[in-house]
């Protein structure tokens, strides 16, 4: 599926889940800011902007999110 421009995360996640797009498409068509972050990620690590790098990028973002979530003391009250 050829993507042009940017799409919501929800739209891209659905397409990714249905295997209509790749992880590289997911990263490069979400927002201009995420695209820039991915390009910087690749540049900092001397990586090509390809499917493998997109997978590494998404794994790194997930790790950062998980670390931030686990490092936060959250108390839920009702």
Secondary structure, DSSP 8 states (H G I E B T S, - for coil): ----S---HHHHHHHHHTTSS-HHHHHHTS-HHHHHHHHHHHHHTT--SSHHHHHHHHHHHHHHHHHHHHTS------
